């Protein structure tokens, strides 16, 4: 499995190589970093656990069902997805206004 943890300025050139793309923002529109992300296969087997360095993370996963967990500012969210053999899943996570937190940035 390949994954890339990127800041917005360097994200565009390589994003087409990944079949799962995630973006993390506050409700006010500020990009968030330092988000704890866990990707677990439907079987319960962990596929990836990472803390983001930027507001985007791109992952290349085998096609199957996954549970995505993301936690920022002490609040967690969970999504169920199916990664297809072709195409891309784009997930956008947002949390209450975190513009005063050190992990928030307007890019």
N, CA, C and O of each residue as an XYZ file, in Angstrom:
428
protein
N       0.847     -1.170      0.000
C       0.000      0.000      0.000
C       0.893      1.234      0.000
O       1.865      1.311      0.752
N       0.558      2.185     -0.841
C       1.268      3.466     -0.875
C       0.400      4.512     -0.214
O      -0.828      4.445     -0.283
N       1.036      5.484      0.429
C       0.292      6.622      0.950
C       1.206      7.827      0.972
O       2.430      7.709      1.021
N       0.576      8.991      0.935
C       1.326     10.240      0.925
C       0.596     11.231      1.805
O      -0.626     11.360      1.724
N       1.322     11.916      2.625
C       0.795     12.875      3.575
C       1.331     14.228      3.129
O       2.510     14.522      3.327
N       0.475     15.061      2.526
C       0.994     16.250      1.863
C       0.340     17.544      2.301
O      -0.794     17.577      2.779
N       1.100     18.600      2.117
C       0.582     19.953      2.251
C       0.001     20.360      0.903
O       0.367     19.792     -0.127
N      -0.874     21.309      0.900
C      -1.584     21.710     -0.319
C      -0.649     22.121     -1.457
O      -0.909     21.784     -2.612
N       0.419     22.833     -1.158
C       1.298     23.365     -2.199
C       1.936     22.273     -3.054
O       2.246     22.508     -4.222
N       2.136     21.084     -2.489
C       2.787     20.009     -3.236
C       1.834     18.881     -3.594
O       2.270     17.854     -4.113
N       0.553     19.045     -3.332
C      -0.400     17.944     -3.469
C      -0.770     17.611     -4.905
O      -0.921     16.430     -5.218
N      -0.919     18.553     -5.765
C      -1.478     18.319     -7.096
C      -0.699     17.339     -7.988
O      -1.333     16.474     -8.593
N       0.621     17.420     -8.105
C       1.313     16.585     -9.084
C       1.135     15.079     -8.902
O       1.056     14.361     -9.898
N       1.070     14.582     -7.689
C       1.054     13.137     -7.488
C      -0.308     12.572     -7.116
O      -0.431     11.355     -6.977
N      -1.314     13.380     -6.950
C      -2.592     12.903     -6.433
C      -3.286     11.895     -7.330
O      -4.083     11.101     -6.831
N      -3.024     11.886     -8.621
C      -3.714     10.969     -9.526
C      -3.304      9.510     -9.330
O      -3.980      8.614     -9.836
N      -2.226      9.254     -8.618
C      -1.764      7.879     -8.404
C      -2.470      7.177     -7.252
O      -2.197      6.002     -7.006
N      -3.364      7.850     -6.539
C      -3.975      7.300     -5.334
C      -5.483      7.160     -5.503
O      -6.119      8.007     -6.130
N      -6.065      6.079     -4.940
C      -7.496      5.840     -5.111
C      -8.343      6.276     -3.916
O      -9.563      6.116     -3.937
N      -7.722      6.816     -2.891
C      -8.447      7.409     -1.765
C      -7.771      8.730     -1.428
O      -6.574      8.776     -1.141
N      -8.553      9.797     -1.466
C      -8.032     11.139     -1.159
C      -8.892     11.726     -0.058
O     -10.121     11.692     -0.130
N      -8.243     12.263      0.959
C      -8.978     12.852      2.078
C      -8.512     14.279      2.325
O      -7.330     14.597      2.197
N      -9.469     15.132      2.681
C      -9.214     16.530      3.011
C      -9.799     16.796      4.387
O     -10.870     16.289      4.721
N      -9.094     17.594      5.189
C      -9.513     17.885      6.561
C      -9.617     19.394      6.763
O      -8.650     20.126      6.550
N     -10.815     19.858      7.179
C     -11.065     21.290      7.370
C     -11.902     21.529      8.610
O     -12.555     20.627      9.134
N     -11.862     22.787      9.067
C     -12.819     23.230     10.077
C     -14.070     23.686      9.335
O     -14.020     23.918      8.127
N     -15.182     23.816     10.035
C     -16.429     24.287      9.408
C     -16.248     25.692      8.829
O     -16.946     26.069      7.887
N     -15.314     26.469      9.387
C     -15.049     27.824      8.899
C     -14.205     27.823      7.620
O     -13.986     28.875      7.021
N     -13.732     26.641      7.203
C     -12.959     26.559      5.972
C     -11.458     26.517      6.153
O     -10.723     26.479      5.166
N     -10.982     26.524      7.384
C      -9.545     26.437      7.633
C      -9.084     24.993      7.475
O      -9.729     24.072      7.976
N      -7.968     24.798      6.778
C      -7.410     23.460      6.642
C      -6.832     23.017      7.976
O      -6.277     23.826      8.720
N      -6.966     21.717      8.277
C      -6.468     21.169      9.539
C      -5.340     20.179      9.290
O      -5.386     19.389      8.347
N      -4.342     20.232     10.136
C      -3.298     19.213     10.151
C      -3.337     18.550     11.521
O      -4.098     18.968     12.394
N      -2.529     17.531     11.709
C      -2.506     16.840     12.990
C      -3.752     16.010     13.242
O      -4.128     15.789     14.393
N      -4.398     15.549     12.176
C      -5.589     14.705     12.293
C      -5.129     13.250     12.393
O      -4.314     12.797     11.590
N      -5.652     12.526     13.375
C      -5.345     11.103     13.519
C      -6.286     10.308     12.625
O      -7.506     10.383     12.774
N      -5.717      9.546     11.696
C      -6.501      8.787     10.719
C      -6.192      7.300     10.879
O      -5.032      6.898     10.970
N      -7.250      6.496     10.913
C      -7.117      5.044     10.950
C      -7.972      4.455      9.841
O      -9.159      4.761      9.729
N      -7.368      3.616      9.032
C      -8.088      2.910      7.971
C      -8.050      1.433      8.326
O      -6.982      0.848      8.505
N      -9.245      0.836      8.427
C      -9.366     -0.561      8.814
C     -10.164     -1.308      7.754
O     -11.222     -0.846      7.329
N      -9.659     -2.460      7.327
C     -10.396     -3.292      6.378
C     -11.635     -3.846      7.067
O     -11.686     -3.931      8.294
N     -12.626     -4.221      6.278
C     -13.875     -4.762      6.824
C     -13.607     -5.972      7.723
O     -14.366     -6.231      8.657
N     -12.546     -6.700      7.447
C     -12.159     -7.866      8.246
C     -11.677     -7.480      9.640
O     -11.517     -8.344     10.502
N     -11.445     -6.185      9.866
C     -10.924     -5.708     11.142
C      -9.423     -5.502     11.138
O      -8.855     -5.020     12.118
N      -8.786     -5.861     10.056
C      -7.332     -5.720      9.940
C      -6.963     -4.270      9.645
O      -7.449     -3.700      8.668
N      -6.104     -3.659     10.480
C      -5.689     -2.273     10.225
C      -4.888     -2.173      8.920
O      -3.983     -2.968      8.667
N      -5.239     -1.184      8.106
C      -4.517     -0.951      6.854
C      -3.541      0.213      6.997
O      -2.472      0.203      6.388
N      -3.906      1.226      7.807
C      -3.046      2.397      7.981
C      -3.473      3.165      9.222
O      -4.664      3.356      9.468
N      -2.498      3.599      9.994
C      -2.723      4.511     11.113
C      -1.671      5.602     10.996
O      -0.474      5.319     10.951
N      -2.128      6.865     10.946
C      -1.194      7.962     10.713
C      -1.756      9.258     11.300
O      -2.971      9.412     11.425
N      -0.879     10.175     11.654
C      -1.267     11.545     12.007
C      -0.841     12.427     10.844
O       0.321     12.411     10.438
N      -1.786     13.199     10.306
C      -1.486     14.002      9.123
C      -0.527     15.137      9.448
O      -0.540     15.690     10.548
N       0.301     15.470      8.471
C       1.203     16.619      8.577
C       0.619     17.824      7.864
O       1.051     18.955      8.087
N      -0.348     17.587      7.021
C      -1.014     18.641      6.269
C      -2.503     18.372      6.238
O      -3.009     17.532      6.983
N      -3.197     19.081      5.382
C      -4.654     18.980      5.305
C      -5.129     17.895      4.348
O      -6.332     17.670      4.224
N      -4.203     17.217      3.670
C      -4.564     16.199      2.689
C      -3.794     14.921      2.975
O      -2.664     14.953      3.462
N      -4.424     13.802      2.664
C      -3.712     12.525      2.676
C      -4.231     11.709      1.502
O      -5.437     11.636      1.266
N      -3.313     11.100      0.773
C      -3.651     10.283     -0.391
C      -3.168      8.869     -0.123
O      -2.045      8.666      0.340
N      -4.027      7.882     -0.417
C      -3.707      6.488     -0.127
C      -4.050      5.628     -1.338
O      -5.065      5.847     -1.999
N      -3.200      4.652     -1.621
C      -3.486      3.644     -2.648
C      -3.803      2.354     -1.904
O      -2.921      1.761     -1.282
N      -5.070      1.914     -1.966
C      -5.530      0.734     -1.244
C      -6.014     -0.340     -2.211
O      -6.463     -0.023     -3.312
N      -5.927     -1.609     -1.808
C      -6.552     -2.664     -2.606
C      -8.072     -2.487     -2.601
O      -8.627     -2.016     -1.609
N      -8.745     -2.849     -3.674
C     -10.203     -2.703     -3.727
C     -10.883     -3.598     -2.685
O     -10.692     -4.814     -2.680
N     -11.673     -2.984     -1.809
C     -12.483     -3.693     -0.809
C     -13.148     -2.662      0.085
O     -12.981     -1.459     -0.119
N     -13.898     -3.124      1.071
C     -14.582     -2.237      2.016
C     -13.641     -1.859      3.158
O     -12.841     -2.671      3.622
N     -13.759     -0.602      3.600
C     -12.934     -0.090      4.690
C     -13.767      0.792      5.607
O     -14.809      1.321      5.221
N     -13.278      0.931      6.826
C     -13.804      1.929      7.753
C     -12.706      2.962      7.947
O     -11.560      2.618      8.237
N     -13.063      4.225      7.786
C     -12.115      5.321      7.955
C     -12.484      6.060      9.231
O     -13.618      6.514      9.383
N     -11.537      6.181     10.141
C     -11.733      6.964     11.354
C     -10.808      8.164     11.317
O      -9.633      8.033     10.974
N     -11.328      9.334     11.666
C     -10.520     10.556     11.700
C     -10.856     11.308     12.978
O     -12.026     11.469     13.325
N      -9.818     11.768     13.678
C     -10.029     12.476     14.943
C      -9.219     13.766     14.948
O      -8.007     13.760     14.735
N      -9.924     14.882     15.199
C      -9.287     16.198     15.299
C      -9.971     16.972     16.408
O     -11.185     16.870     16.585
N      -9.208     17.734     17.144
C      -9.765     18.579     18.208
C     -10.628     17.770     19.173
O     -11.686     18.229     19.602
N     -10.175     16.571     19.509
C     -10.859     15.680     20.455
C     -12.201     15.162     19.953
O     -12.951     14.579     20.737
N     -12.530     15.348     18.688
C     -13.787     14.857     18.120
C     -13.480     13.889     16.982
O     -12.655     14.176     16.115
N     -14.148     12.747     16.995
C     -13.907     11.737     15.977
C     -15.065     11.586     15.012
O     -16.212     11.886     15.342
N     -14.748     11.118     13.817
C     -15.742     10.811     12.789
C     -15.365      9.478     12.162
O     -14.188      9.126     12.074
N     -16.386      8.740     11.726
C     -16.166      7.453     11.077
C     -16.953      7.405      9.779
O     -18.097      7.857      9.721
N     -16.348      6.865      8.752
C     -17.012      6.688      7.456
C     -16.776      5.260      6.979
O     -15.718      4.679      7.222
N     -17.760      4.710      6.307
C     -17.645      3.405      5.656
C     -17.501      3.663      4.157
O     -18.291      4.410      3.578
N     -16.509      3.058      3.532
C     -16.326      3.248      2.090
C     -16.036      1.908      1.424
O     -15.670      0.934      2.081
N     -16.204      1.882      0.128
C     -15.752      0.761     -0.690
C     -14.820      1.346     -1.739
O     -15.207      2.212     -2.524
N     -13.591      0.861     -1.738
C     -12.619      1.301     -2.737
C     -12.812      0.419     -3.967
O     -12.632     -0.796     -3.890
N     -13.177      1.019     -5.100
C     -13.408      0.234     -6.314
C     -12.091     -0.150     -6.990
O     -11.036      0.405     -6.679
N     -12.165     -1.095     -7.909
C     -10.955     -1.484     -8.634
C     -10.498     -0.385     -9.591
O      -9.329     -0.330     -9.972
N     -11.434      0.493     -9.979
C     -11.103      1.663    -10.801
C     -11.790      2.871    -10.200
O     -12.874      2.764     -9.628
N     -11.159      4.007    -10.332
C     -11.765      5.231     -9.835
C     -11.162      5.684     -8.516
O     -10.195      5.109     -8.018
N     -11.764      6.735     -7.964
C     -11.223      7.396     -6.780
C     -12.342      7.682     -5.793
O     -13.448      8.052     -6.188
N     -12.055      7.511     -4.516
C     -12.941      7.978     -3.447
C     -12.346      9.262     -2.894
O     -11.164      9.309     -2.553
N     -13.164     10.301     -2.806
C     -12.721     11.567     -2.218
C     -13.555     11.805     -0.974
O     -14.776     11.938     -1.059
N     -12.910     11.861      0.174
C     -13.599     12.125      1.433
C     -13.188     13.489      1.955
O     -12.019     13.870      1.902
N     -14.169     14.210      2.457
C     -13.905     15.514      3.078
C     -14.440     15.460      4.497
O     -15.629     15.231      4.719
N     -13.561     15.670      5.442
C     -13.941     15.698      6.847
C     -13.922     17.146      7.316
O     -13.039     17.914      6.937
N     -14.896     17.517      8.142
C     -14.876     18.867      8.725
C     -15.349     18.796     10.164
O     -16.193     17.976     10.526
N     -14.784     19.674     10.973
C     -15.092     19.755     12.391
C     -15.505     21.170     12.736
O     -15.306     22.094     11.947
N     -16.089     21.340     13.932
C     -16.444     22.674     14.417
C     -15.272     23.620     14.275
O     -14.130     23.177     14.159
N     -15.535     24.916     14.282
C     -14.499     25.917     14.016
C     -13.289     25.721     14.905
O     -13.372     25.811     16.130
N     -12.173     25.452     14.267
C     -10.913     25.252     14.981
C      -9.898     26.308     14.583
O      -8.693     26.082     14.691
N     -10.373     27.457     14.125
C      -9.459     28.467     13.586
C      -8.475     28.997     14.617
O      -7.448     29.570     14.253
N      -8.773     28.814     15.892
C      -7.838     29.277     16.910
C      -6.881     28.179     17.348
O      -5.960     28.441     18.123
N      -7.080     26.944     16.863
C      -6.190     25.848     17.227
C      -4.894     25.942     16.442
O      -4.864     26.486     15.338
N      -3.819     25.406     17.019
C      -2.523     25.467     16.349
C      -2.482     24.600     15.099
O      -1.606     24.796     14.256
N      -3.405     23.641     14.948
C      -3.414     22.774     13.779
C      -4.196     23.336     12.617
O      -4.272     22.687     11.574
N      -4.778     24.508     12.746
C      -5.603     25.072     11.674
C      -4.807     26.098     10.886
O      -4.023     26.865     11.445
N      -5.023     26.097      9.581
C      -4.338     27.074      8.730
C      -5.191     27.371      7.514
O      -5.820     26.471      6.957
N      -5.217     28.600      7.108
C      -5.889     28.988      5.865
C      -4.852     28.942      4.762
O      -3.915     29.740      4.765
N      -4.999     28.021      3.814
C      -4.030     27.905      2.715
C      -4.623     28.430      1.443
O      -3.963     28.419      0.404
